[in-house]
Amino acid sequence: MFILIVFSCLSSRGILGPNASDMLVVFALCYVVGQLSRTLSYSR
């Protein structure tokens, strides 16, 4: 969510904001990191 807020602030200053595929990649990476951290913390 923080990344999307930063992108929207940057796009209001003239820098290109993310499109739908960029946001999908960000959400997918966050999901993978969350799953890995959950798996590692519960496997100990």
N, C-alpha and C positions, 0 to 999 in steps of 0.2 A: 504494500500500500504506500509506503514511504517513497519507493521508486517512482510510482505513478504520480505522486504529488510533485516530486522534483521535476519530472518530465513536463507536467502541465505548467509549472512555474517557468521553466525554460522556454516552453513554446509561446508563452505570452510575451517573452522578450525577443522573439524573432528566430529562435533556434527551433529546428524541426522537432515536433513531438513524435511520440510513438504511434504507430498504426496498430491495427488489430493483431497482426502477426507478431509484432514486437511484444505486445502485452501478453500474448499467449506464451511466448518463450519465457518471459519473466515469471509468469505464474507456474509454468511447468518446472522451471529450475527451483523455485521456492518449494514446490511440492516434493521434488526429489530430495532436496536438502532436509526438509522436515521428516520425510520418511526414513532417511538414513540416520538422522540424529535420534529418532524414536527407536529405531531398531538397535542402534548401538547402545543407547541408554538402558533398554530393557533386557539386552542380552548379557549384561554384566551381573 
